[in-house]
Amino acid sequence: MGQCNPPQAIKIMEAELFRGKDLQQAFELVIKKKAFDGSKACITFIREEAMKDRESAPLIFKKLWLE
């Protein structure tokens, strides 16, 4: 694992969702790119970042908050 980097994780996931990947595939790339440290807290921080960036990253916001 890497370090917890919510802004980077959001950018990666948004790009992958835009390319037609599903949430699991997008998150696998976040792990591969070392933007996730494996903690539950990091998942919470990523969700909070998605809420904050809901206008610039609408796909990940929808996946993490509305589905």
C-alpha positions in Angstrom: 0.0 0.0 0.0 1.0 3.6 -0.2 0.0 6.7 1.7 -3.5 8.2 2.0 -3.8 10.8 -0.8 -7.5 11.5 -1.3 -7.1 14.2 -4.0 -5.0 11.9 -6.1 -7.4 9.0 -5.5 -10.3 11.1 -6.7 -8.5 12.1 -9.8 -7.6 8.5 -10.6 -11.1 7.2 -10.0 -12.8 10.0 -11.9 -10.6 9.4 -14.9 -11.2 5.6 -14.8 -14.9 6.0 -14.4 -14.9 8.4 -17.4 -13.1 5.7 -19.4 -16.0 3.3 -18.6 -14.4 1.3 -15.8 -16.5 0.3 -12.8 -15.8 1.5 -9.2 -13.9 -1.7 -8.3 -11.6 -1.4 -11.3 -11.0 2.3 -10.5 -10.2 1.6 -6.9 -7.8 -1.1 -7.9 -5.8 1.5 -9.8 -5.8 3.8 -6.8 -4.2 1.0 -4.8 -1.7 0.3 -7.6 -0.8 4.0 -7.8 -0.3 4.0 -4.0 -2.9 6.7 -3.2 -4.5 4.5 -0.5 -3.0 3.3 2.8 -5.4 0.5 3.5 -7.1 2.2 6.4 -10.8 2.8 7.0 -10.0 6.4 7.7 -8.5 6.8 4.3 -11.8 5.6 2.7 -13.6 8.2 4.7 -11.2 10.9 3.6 -11.7 9.8 0.0 -15.5 10.0 0.3 -15.2 13.5 2.0 -12.9 14.6 -0.9 -15.5 13.4 -3.4 -18.2 15.4 -1.6 -15.9 18.5 -1.7 -15.1 18.0 -5.4 -18.6 17.0 -6.5 -18.7 19.6 -9.3 -15.3 18.8 -10.7 -15.6 15.0 -10.2 -19.3 14.2 -10.7 -18.9 10.5 -11.6 -17.1 9.5 -8.4 -19.4 11.7 -6.3 -22.4 9.8 -7.8 -20.8 6.4 -7.2 -19.7 7.1 -3.6 -22.7 9.1 -2.4 -25.7 8.5 -4.5 -25.5 4.8 -5.4 
